[in-house]
């Protein structure tokens, strides 16, 4: 692809530099400008800096300091000549300074491109379209993505179309793609241009399918792109791999602790800092605790310690392990048992608050096991400076037949996310994701993330504290991933808006499939850690 190089003629005679004391104000012409760019090149803009003098005259200044507020959209030289980026769009303030006086203009760069297979005639789509709702199979409308999310796979129903046209449009983007098949995934550079250009905004995506001589159209969907990246890695239990796999966000999954490396099935894990706790061999199996960085075991398979769900203190000094309704406290440095924490009932699913001052857990009717029960209530107990624990207080006490379980603190300690279902807590098909204020004063269902009952939404967990106001949640669900999966459990991610949650309004966005995992595997318990 040829890149058009634009040569700008320099003035043969420089403007004289005025006496700074004679300049009253500055202005940039044009004050606003829109430029269209593409991989083939972009037009140049020659911004002019006009000075208003004491005597009332206006004179162009050549000597000034020129800068851009957003350097990803292009470059500006010392004379005010602007060249737009050939692979990115966006909005930038153009700033010019002279003698302590500043002027400002606005430039909008619209990135345009057409990507087409050689065997597709774009003109075939230039006929009246007929509406056929339901063509999109992925992504869901309104999804919200961290900026560093790898390219989504845009997917649609197989209706016998010979070609598809996908158009991405926003105030700074106009990209059209012509492909065959039932899906399209952008290459790395194209996706980087899309998300980089639209970070902090949204893109409308329009789908048209060439079916015979007709063009079928689908409703436009919106993809929101967050201003910032997601951080950390997700450690998850894959029953297909008989152990724990790990995805550094934006990368591919890798085996971390599986039967192939440990000799045992490993699951029911939690992660905090450099420690990971887990259970060998399934329910009520041996408990293990490992130093991730050193790769050494504090508690191994043969230590004589047993347990199911666990949580590690923020200072990584202690680990609280649930075993058949009891919460057992261990030293995370030596593996020694410190003692049982009194809860006054059958307790399980513990999670330590990020500041170390509280533990959330589930109190049940005592009629099941740690992973399968009914009548669950979300409890919180204080943790005192001397290491002792306070009296548990119920913050979520659902009425029969509802069951609350799998609580997890948000990274700022303000919220608890959890599951609610009408059946038991083990892979219940009607489980939905809820969130509550840490004191239980507000509780709201994450309807957009959960979608509907019957998807087995399970064990939601938070991402590390982000740079933006949007927090991120990962959970397992049996929902279908476009045309790829048939309903086996996979990991999904949703954004969470604490302002909406505080107002009692659904704070979630539709969830997206976590890129990097193996779609053929069965994946659960996504523990998201730094």
Backbone torsions as a table, in degrees:
resi	resn	phi	psi	omega
1	UNK	NA	127.7	-178.4
2	UNK	-81.6	142.4	177.0
3	UNK	-107.3	123.5	-179.9
4	UNK	-75.4	124.8	177.7
5	UNK	-100.0	128.8	-173.8
6	UNK	-107.5	118.2	-179.8
7	UNK	-93.8	133.3	-179.8
8	UNK	-109.4	128.2	-178.8
9	UNK	-76.6	132.0	177.9
10	UNK	-84.7	149.5	178.3
11	UNK	-68.2	136.7	-178.3
12	UNK	-73.2	-29.7	179.4
13	UNK	-119.7	119.1	-179.8
14	UNK	-67.7	150.1	174.3
15	UNK	-72.3	144.9	175.8
16	UNK	-70.1	144.6	176.9
17	UNK	-78.9	120.9	-176.0
18	UNK	-77.0	163.2	171.4
19	UNK	-66.8	121.3	-177.3
20	UNK	-54.4	-31.4	-178.3
21	UNK	-70.3	-14.3	-178.9
22	UNK	-88.5	-8.2	-176.9
23	UNK	-93.3	124.2	-179.5
24	UNK	-94.1	-43.1	-177.6
25	UNK	-155.5	167.6	179.6
26	UNK	-128.7	153.5	172.8
27	UNK	-147.2	150.4	-179.5
28	UNK	-108.9	135.8	175.9
29	UNK	-121.9	130.2	-3.9
30	UNK	-74.4	152.9	-178.6
31	UNK	-75.4	-28.8	175.6
32	UNK	-140.1	142.4	-179.4
33	UNK	-154.4	141.9	174.8
34	UNK	-114.4	129.0	-179.8
35	UNK	-123.3	139.9	179.9
36	UNK	-103.2	129.3	-177.6
37	UNK	-126.1	161.4	179.3
38	UNK	-159.5	173.3	175.7
39	UNK	-60.5	-16.5	179.0
40	UNK	-87.5	-5.6	178.3
41	UNK	133.0	-179.6	-178.7
42	UNK	-151.7	152.5	175.7
43	UNK	-75.9	156.9	178.9
44	UNK	-98.3	152.4	175.4
45	UNK	-119.6	129.2	176.3
46	UNK	-102.7	92.1	176.9
47	UNK	-72.1	140.1	178.2
48	UNK	-114.2	138.9	178.4
49	UNK	-105.2	115.0	-178.7
50	UNK	-102.4	135.7	179.0
51	UNK	-109.1	133.4	174.0
52	UNK	-93.3	120.7	-175.5
53	UNK	-93.3	164.4	178.4
54	UNK	-58.1	-36.6	-177.8
55	UNK	-80.7	4.6	177.0
56	UNK	92.6	-6.7	-179.0
57	UNK	-80.3	158.3	175.0
58	UNK	-117.3	127.7	-177.3
59	UNK	-134.7	136.9	177.2
60	UNK	-73.2	137.5	177.4
61	UNK	-103.5	134.5	174.2
62	UNK	-98.5	-31.4	-178.7
63	UNK	-91.3	109.7	178.5
64	UNK	-163.0	168.4	176.3
65	UNK	-100.3	118.9	-178.5
66	UNK	-109.2	133.8	177.0
67	UNK	-142.7	165.3	176.2
68	UNK	-120.1	141.9	176.7
69	UNK	-75.9	-23.1	-179.5
70	UNK	-132.1	100.1	-173.5
71	UNK	-80.4	-3.8	177.8
72	UNK	-76.9	-16.8	-175.1
73	UNK	-87.9	-11.0	-179.9
74	UNK	159.9	-164.6	-179.1
75	UNK	-132.8	147.7	175.7
76	UNK	-130.0	136.8	-176.9
77	UNK	-96.6	-174.8	-173.4
78	UNK	-71.1	-9.2	178.3
79	UNK	-104.1	1.0	-179.7
80	UNK	91.6	10.5	177.3
81	UNK	-82.4	123.7	-175.6
82	UNK	-110.9	129.9	172.9
83	UNK	-118.0	123.1	-179.7
84	UNK	-72.5	151.1	172.6
85	UNK	-59.1	146.4	178.6
86	UNK	-89.2	-4.8	-176.3
87	UNK	-136.3	20.6	-177.1
88	UNK	-157.7	147.8	173.9
89	UNK	-117.2	-177.2	178.8
90	UNK	147.5	-174.1	-178.7
91	UNK	-123.2	139.8	179.6
92	UNK	-144.1	146.1	168.4
93	UNK	-85.2	132.3	174.0
94	UNK	-94.8	122.1	-175.8
95	UNK	-115.9	135.0	175.4
96	UNK	-129.4	136.7	-178.2
97	UNK	-130.8	139.9	174.2
98	UNK	-151.4	127.0	175.8
99	UNK	54.6	38.1	177.9
100	UNK	80.2	0.4	178.6
101	UNK	-103.7	142.2	-174.9
102	UNK	-125.8	144.4	172.9
103	UNK	-127.7	158.4	-174.4
104	UNK	-141.5	140.3	173.1
105	UNK	-132.5	171.2	-177.8
106	UNK	-123.9	128.3	175.6
107	UNK	-120.6	131.3	175.3
108	UNK	-111.2	123.4	179.2
109	UNK	-106.5	120.4	179.3
110	UNK	-103.6	117.8	178.7
111	UNK	-84.2	125.7	179.7
112	UNK	-126.4	145.4	176.9
113	UNK	-165.5	157.3	173.7
114	UNK	-129.0	125.2	177.1
115	UNK	-115.2	119.6	-174.2
116	UNK	-140.4	138.0	170.9
117	UNK	-69.0	147.2	-175.4
118	UNK	-62.5	-26.9	-175.0
119	UNK	-93.4	12.3	178.9
120	UNK	-112.7	130.9	176.4
121	UNK	-95.9	106.7	-179.4
122	UNK	-56.0	-28.3	-178.0
123	UNK	-65.2	-19.7	179.5
124	UNK	-64.6	-19.7	179.7
125	UNK	-88.5	-2.7	-177.6
126	UNK	-87.1	53.7	176.2
127	UNK	-132.8	162.1	178.0
128	UNK	-57.1	140.0	-177.8
129	UNK	-98.5	149.8	173.8
130	UNK	-114.1	137.9	-176.4
131	UNK	-76.4	132.6	176.3
132	UNK	-138.1	81.9	-179.8
133	UNK	-59.0	149.8	176.9
134	UNK	95.1	10.0	179.8
135	UNK	-75.1	-36.6	179.5
136	UNK	-66.3	134.0	170.9
137	UNK	-113.0	-18.9	177.0
138	UNK	-170.6	141.9	2.8
139	UNK	-84.8	169.4	176.1
140	UNK	-71.0	150.4	178.8
141	UNK	-64.2	132.1	175.9
142	UNK	89.5	7.7	-178.7
143	UNK	-59.4	148.2	179.4
144	UNK	-121.9	129.2	-172.6
145	UNK	-121.2	140.4	163.1
146	UNK	-60.3	149.1	-174.0
147	UNK	-60.2	-31.4	-176.3
148	UNK	-92.7	17.7	175.1
149	UNK	-69.4	129.1	176.3
150	UNK	-58.9	163.8	-175.1
151	UNK	-52.9	131.7	171.6
152	UNK	-67.6	152.0	170.8
153	UNK	-95.5	106.7	178.9
154	UNK	-79.5	124.0	-169.8
155	UNK	-132.1	149.1	-179.4
156	UNK	-144.0	166.2	-175.5
157	UNK	-68.2	149.4	176.6
158	UNK	-84.7	100.1	-179.7
159	UNK	-115.6	19.7	179.1
160	UNK	79.5	22.1	-179.3
161	UNK	-71.7	140.0	176.9
162	UNK	-84.3	-19.4	179.7
163	UNK	-160.7	160.5	178.2
164	UNK	-133.1	146.7	173.1
165	UNK	-120.3	125.6	176.6
166	UNK	-117.5	127.3	-179.5
167	UNK	-121.2	125.5	178.8
168	UNK	-104.8	122.0	-177.2
169	UNK	-135.7	138.5	170.8
170	UNK	-152.9	-174.6	179.1
171	UNK	-66.4	-15.8	-177.9
172	UNK	-128.3	14.0	-177.3
173	UNK	-143.7	138.2	168.9
174	UNK	-148.5	89.5	-176.9
175	UNK	-116.7	128.7	178.7
176	UNK	-120.0	132.8	-177.6
177	UNK	-123.9	131.3	174.9
178	UNK	-115.1	121.6	-177.6
179	UNK	-141.6	166.3	169.3
180	UNK	-105.4	170.5	179.2
181	UNK	91.0	-161.0	-176.2
182	UNK	-123.8	19.0	177.2
183	UNK	-161.6	159.5	174.8
184	UNK	-148.7	131.8	175.7
185	UNK	-123.3	125.7	-177.6
186	UNK	-66.5	146.9	171.5
187	UNK	-71.3	170.0	-171.2
188	UNK	-59.7	-43.1	-176.8
189	UNK	-71.3	-38.9	179.1
190	UNK	-65.9	-43.8	179.6
191	UNK	-65.3	-39.7	178.4
192	UNK	-60.5	-38.3	177.4
193	UNK	-66.5	-41.1	-179.3
194	UNK	-64.1	-52.2	-175.8
195	UNK	-75.4	-34.8	178.4
196	UNK	-65.4	-40.2	179.4
197	UNK	-67.4	-36.6	-171.1
198	UNK	-108.1	12.3	177.5
199	UNK	-58.3	130.8	-176.1
200	UNK	86.1	3.6	-179.5
201	UNK	-138.7	-151.1	-177.4
202	UNK	-145.2	160.2	177.9
203	UNK	-126.1	135.0	172.9
204	UNK	-92.6	134.1	-176.6
205	UNK	-119.3	122.7	-176.5
206	UNK	-111.8	133.3	-178.5
207	UNK	-115.7	131.3	172.7
208	UNK	-131.7	137.5	-179.6
209	UNK	-120.8	134.8	177.7
210	UNK	-90.6	104.3	-178.0
211	UNK	-113.7	105.0	-171.7
212	UNK	64.3	-127.0	176.8
213	UNK	-96.9	0.9	-178.0
214	UNK	-96.3	155.4	172.3
215	UNK	-115.1	115.8	178.0
216	UNK	-94.1	137.3	-178.7
217	UNK	-119.1	153.8	178.9
218	UNK	-119.8	155.8	176.3
219	UNK	-59.2	145.5	177.5
220	UNK	-66.2	136.6	172.8
221	UNK	-109.6	156.5	-179.0
222	UNK	-112.6	133.8	173.8
223	UNK	-116.2	118.4	178.3
224	UNK	-92.6	139.4	179.6
225	UNK	-119.0	120.1	179.5
226	UNK	-69.0	156.6	-178.4
227	UNK	-70.4	-23.9	-171.7
228	UNK	-124.3	166.1	178.3
229	UNK	-81.1	158.0	165.8
230	UNK	-87.9	150.2	-176.3
231	UNK	-119.4	168.7	170.9
232	UNK	87.4	-172.1	-179.3
233	UNK	-131.9	148.9	179.3
234	UNK	-106.3	117.9	175.1
235	UNK	-96.7	122.8	-176.3
236	UNK	-135.7	156.5	-179.4
237	UNK	-92.1	119.8	175.6
238	UNK	-108.4	112.7	177.2
239	UNK	-66.7	-24.4	177.9
240	UNK	-70.2	-33.7	-180.0
241	UNK	-94.8	-0.8	-178.6
242	UNK	55.2	44.5	178.5
243	UNK	169.0	-160.4	-172.5
244	UNK	-101.1	130.4	173.4
245	UNK	-113.4	166.8	-174.8
246	UNK	-139.5	136.9	173.8
247	UNK	-122.9	113.0	165.7
248	UNK	-70.0	125.5	-168.5
249	UNK	-53.2	127.8	-178.8
250	UNK	94.5	-4.1	-178.2
251	UNK	-114.7	-175.2	178.6
252	UNK	-90.7	151.2	179.3
253	UNK	-67.7	148.8	176.0
254	UNK	-138.1	152.0	175.3
255	UNK	-67.6	136.4	178.3
256	UNK	-113.7	-60.1	174.2
257	UNK	-138.9	105.3	-179.1
258	UNK	-128.4	176.0	178.0
259	UNK	-58.7	-29.4	-178.9
260	UNK	-67.8	-28.1	-177.5
261	UNK	-103.1	-23.6	-176.8
262	UNK	-109.1	-20.2	-175.4
263	UNK	86.2	-1.2	-178.0
264	UNK	-139.1	154.2	170.0
265	UNK	-69.1	137.1	-175.8
266	UNK	-126.6	132.9	178.5
267	UNK	-163.6	-162.6	179.8
268	UNK	46.4	54.2	-170.9
269	UNK	-101.2	161.0	166.7
270	UNK	-138.1	155.3	-177.5
271	UNK	-131.5	135.7	173.7
272	UNK	-146.8	116.9	179.1
273	UNK	58.2	-117.7	-177.0
274	UNK	-102.6	15.4	-178.8
275	UNK	-119.2	141.9	172.1
276	UNK	-132.8	129.9	176.1
277	UNK	-109.4	149.2	-173.6
278	UNK	-162.7	169.2	178.4
279	UNK	-116.9	135.0	174.1
280	UNK	-89.1	146.2	164.2
281	UNK	67.5	20.2	175.9
282	UNK	88.9	-168.6	-174.0
283	UNK	-54.6	135.8	-179.6
284	UNK	62.2	20.8	179.4
285	UNK	-81.4	-177.2	178.2
286	UNK	-63.1	144.7	-179.6
287	UNK	-99.8	142.1	178.6
288	UNK	-128.4	150.6	177.2
289	UNK	-139.3	127.1	-174.7
290	UNK	-127.5	144.2	168.5
291	UNK	-84.9	111.0	-172.1
292	UNK	-64.2	-48.1	-176.1
293	UNK	-62.6	-43.4	-178.4
294	UNK	-82.3	-20.3	-177.1
295	UNK	69.5	25.7	-178.6
296	UNK	-113.1	151.1	-179.0
297	UNK	-94.9	129.6	170.6
298	UNK	-84.5	-41.4	174.1
299	UNK	-126.6	121.7	-177.9
300	UNK	-111.4	-176.2	-174.2
301	UNK	-60.0	-29.1	-174.9
302	UNK	-103.5	18.0	-177.0
303	UNK	-79.7	-10.4	-179.1
304	UNK	82.4	12.2	178.3
305	UNK	-101.2	136.5	179.8
306	UNK	-124.7	152.1	179.6
307	UNK	177.6	168.5	179.0
308	UNK	-118.6	-107.7	-179.9
309	UNK	-70.7	147.0	-176.9
310	UNK	-146.5	164.1	174.9
311	UNK	-145.3	143.0	-176.0
312	UNK	-108.0	137.9	-179.5
313	UNK	-65.5	152.3	-177.1
314	UNK	-58.4	-30.5	177.4
315	UNK	-86.1	4.5	175.7
316	UNK	62.6	22.9	-178.5
317	UNK	-92.8	-22.5	-175.9
318	UNK	-138.4	156.0	176.3
319	UNK	-134.4	133.0	-179.0
320	UNK	-106.0	122.4	-171.6
321	UNK	-118.6	130.0	176.3
322	UNK	-88.8	131.7	177.6
323	UNK	-146.1	108.5	175.6
324	UNK	49.9	47.9	175.0
325	UNK	89.6	-4.7	178.2
326	UNK	-108.6	147.9	173.8
327	UNK	-107.1	114.7	-175.2
328	UNK	-108.0	130.9	-176.5
329	UNK	-102.0	127.7	179.8
330	UNK	-122.1	152.7	171.8
331	UNK	-75.7	121.8	-175.7
332	UNK	-79.3	-7.1	176.7
333	UNK	-93.7	-35.6	-176.9
334	UNK	-112.3	-19.8	-176.0
335	UNK	83.6	4.1	-178.5
336	UNK	-74.5	143.2	176.5
337	UNK	-73.4	125.9	176.2
338	UNK	-88.2	-40.0	178.2
339	UNK	155.0	175.6	176.8
340	UNK	-90.4	138.2	177.8
341	UNK	-88.7	124.3	-179.5
342	UNK	-71.5	124.4	178.7
343	UNK	-120.1	-16.9	-179.5
344	UNK	80.7	13.1	179.8
345	UNK	-174.7	-167.0	178.6
346	UNK	-84.2	113.9	-172.0
347	UNK	-120.6	146.7	178.9
348	UNK	-161.3	179.8	176.8
349	UNK	54.3	53.7	-178.8
350	UNK	-76.7	151.0	173.4
351	UNK	-149.0	123.2	-176.7
352	UNK	-82.3	136.0	179.3
353	UNK	-67.2	153.7	-176.1
354	UNK	-65.0	-23.2	176.9
355	UNK	-92.6	-0.9	175.8
356	UNK	79.8	3.1	-173.4
357	UNK	-94.3	-6.8	-178.8
358	UNK	-146.8	157.3	171.1
359	UNK	-127.8	129.6	171.1
360	UNK	-97.0	146.9	177.2
361	UNK	-158.3	179.6	-179.9
362	UNK	-113.4	133.0	171.5
363	UNK	-105.4	129.6	-178.2
364	UNK	-116.7	178.7	177.4
365	UNK	-78.6	-0.8	179.1
366	UNK	75.0	21.1	-176.0
367	UNK	-109.3	26.4	-179.6
368	UNK	-153.3	-149.4	176.3
369	UNK	-124.4	174.8	-173.8
370	UNK	-57.5	-30.2	-176.3
371	UNK	-101.9	-4.7	-177.2
372	UNK	-149.4	111.1	-178.0
373	UNK	-161.1	172.4	173.2
374	UNK	-124.8	171.3	175.8
375	UNK	70.6	25.9	-177.7
376	UNK	-70.4	138.0	175.5
377	UNK	-125.2	140.1	179.4
378	UNK	-85.9	122.8	-178.1
379	UNK	-115.8	154.8	173.4
380	UNK	-133.7	134.6	173.7
381	UNK	-130.0	145.1	179.5
382	UNK	-73.2	151.6	171.3
383	UNK	-118.3	119.8	-174.1
384	UNK	-89.0	166.2	-176.4
385	UNK	-60.4	-28.7	-179.8
386	UNK	-83.6	3.9	178.6
387	UNK	91.1	-3.2	178.9
388	UNK	-83.8	167.6	-175.4
389	UNK	-118.1	146.0	-179.0
390	UNK	-87.8	-172.2	-179.9
391	UNK	-79.5	128.8	179.8
392	UNK	-63.4	142.4	176.8
393	UNK	-126.4	132.7	178.7
394	UNK	-78.4	126.1	174.9
395	UNK	-107.8	-23.3	174.6
396	UNK	-132.0	114.1	-177.2
397	UNK	-129.7	79.9	-174.4
398	UNK	-68.5	151.5	178.9
399	UNK	-80.8	151.2	178.2
400	UNK	-57.6	136.4	11.2
401	UNK	-97.5	17.5	-174.5
402	UNK	-76.2	147.8	-172.9
403	UNK	-131.1	124.6	-179.6
404	UNK	-112.1	136.8	-175.0
405	UNK	-163.2	176.6	-179.4
406	UNK	56.2	52.2	178.8
407	UNK	-72.6	149.3	176.9
408	UNK	-149.9	131.6	179.4
409	UNK	-73.4	140.9	169.9
410	UNK	-69.4	157.2	-175.3
411	UNK	-65.0	-17.7	175.2
412	UNK	-95.3	-0.4	178.2
413	UNK	75.1	8.9	-176.0
414	UNK	-88.8	-23.5	-169.8
415	UNK	-134.0	155.4	169.9
416	UNK	-122.8	123.9	173.4
417	UNK	-97.6	150.0	-176.9
418	UNK	-162.8	172.0	175.6
419	UNK	-102.1	148.8	171.2
420	UNK	-131.3	132.7	175.5
421	UNK	-147.3	172.2	178.1
422	UNK	-99.2	-8.8	178.6
423	UNK	-105.9	-154.3	177.9
424	UNK	-80.6	178.5	-171.1
425	UNK	-88.3	0.1	-176.0
426	UNK	-95.0	102.9	175.4
427	UNK	48.6	45.5	-177.5
428	UNK	-72.7	127.2	-174.4
429	UNK	-62.2	-33.5	-175.3
430	UNK	-92.2	13.3	-179.1
431	UNK	-64.5	135.3	175.8
432	UNK	-120.3	160.0	-180.0
433	UNK	-97.2	130.9	177.5
434	UNK	-125.1	164.8	174.2
435	UNK	-141.2	147.0	178.8
436	UNK	-137.6	150.5	169.2
437	UNK	-59.6	152.8	-175.5
438	UNK	-60.0	-24.8	177.8
439	UNK	-95.6	3.6	178.4
440	UNK	79.5	6.4	-175.3
441	UNK	-71.4	-25.7	178.1
442	UNK	-131.5	133.3	174.2
443	UNK	-136.3	130.0	-176.0
444	UNK	-144.6	142.7	179.0
445	UNK	-81.3	139.8	175.9
446	UNK	-89.4	76.2	-171.5
447	UNK	-66.5	-42.4	-178.1
448	UNK	-63.6	-38.0	179.8
449	UNK	-73.8	-43.1	-176.6
450	UNK	-74.8	-30.6	-178.7
451	UNK	71.5	-83.7	-177.0
452	UNK	-144.6	165.2	172.8
453	UNK	-68.3	154.1	178.3
454	UNK	101.9	2.6	-177.3
455	UNK	-104.7	2.8	178.1
456	UNK	52.9	54.3	175.4
457	UNK	-72.3	121.2	-167.6
458	UNK	-137.5	139.9	169.5
459	UNK	48.9	67.3	177.9
460	UNK	-70.6	142.2	178.6
461	UNK	-140.8	147.1	-173.7
462	UNK	-85.2	151.4	167.9
463	UNK	-79.9	163.5	173.1
464	UNK	-56.4	157.8	-177.3
465	UNK	-56.2	123.5	-176.2
466	UNK	-84.5	174.0	175.7
467	UNK	-79.3	-22.6	-176.0
468	UNK	-101.0	179.3	179.2
469	UNK	-78.6	-15.8	179.2
470	UNK	-85.0	126.3	173.5
471	UNK	-97.0	163.7	-176.6
472	UNK	-123.5	143.2	179.7
473	UNK	-127.0	138.8	172.3
474	UNK	-116.6	145.0	176.9
475	UNK	-154.4	166.1	177.3
476	UNK	-97.0	145.2	179.7
477	UNK	-153.5	148.9	177.1
478	UNK	-91.3	12.2	179.4
479	UNK	-64.1	156.8	-179.6
480	UNK	-76.6	134.5	174.6
481	UNK	-96.9	92.3	177.9
482	UNK	51.5	-127.1	178.6
483	UNK	-99.8	10.9	-170.1
484	UNK	-95.6	-49.1	-177.5
485	UNK	-111.4	159.9	-179.6
486	UNK	-108.2	15.4	178.1
487	UNK	113.7	14.2	172.8
488	UNK	-75.8	151.5	-175.7
489	UNK	-63.2	129.3	178.5
490	UNK	-136.0	168.9	-179.3
491	UNK	-94.4	136.8	-178.0
492	UNK	-129.0	154.7	-176.3
493	UNK	-129.6	138.4	177.1
494	UNK	-134.5	147.0	171.9
495	UNK	-79.3	155.6	-178.3
496	UNK	-135.7	125.2	-179.3
497	UNK	-105.2	106.7	-177.3
498	UNK	-65.3	-25.9	178.6
499	UNK	-67.5	-45.6	177.3
500	UNK	-64.6	-39.6	-180.0
501	UNK	-61.6	-42.8	-179.4
502	UNK	-62.3	-28.2	178.5
503	UNK	-85.6	1.5	-179.7
504	UNK	78.1	18.1	-179.2
505	UNK	-105.8	144.9	179.4
506	UNK	-48.2	116.4	-174.5
507	UNK	-93.3	7.8	-171.8
508	UNK	-105.0	164.3	170.2
509	UNK	-112.2	160.9	173.5
510	UNK	-54.4	141.0	-174.9
511	UNK	-81.8	151.3	174.6
512	UNK	-117.4	152.6	178.8
513	UNK	-67.5	131.8	-178.6
514	UNK	-71.3	112.6	179.2
515	UNK	-65.1	149.3	176.2
516	UNK	104.6	-20.3	179.3
517	UNK	-83.3	162.9	178.3
518	UNK	-84.9	114.8	-176.7
519	UNK	-67.7	-13.3	179.3
520	UNK	-87.2	-10.2	-178.3
521	UNK	-92.3	166.9	174.4
522	UNK	-104.7	115.2	-168.7
523	UNK	-120.0	136.6	-174.0
524	UNK	-141.9	171.4	169.2
525	UNK	48.6	69.4	-179.0
526	UNK	-82.9	93.1	177.2
527	UNK	-83.8	115.2	-174.3
528	UNK	-99.7	119.0	-174.7
529	UNK	-129.1	162.3	176.8
530	UNK	-59.2	NA	NA
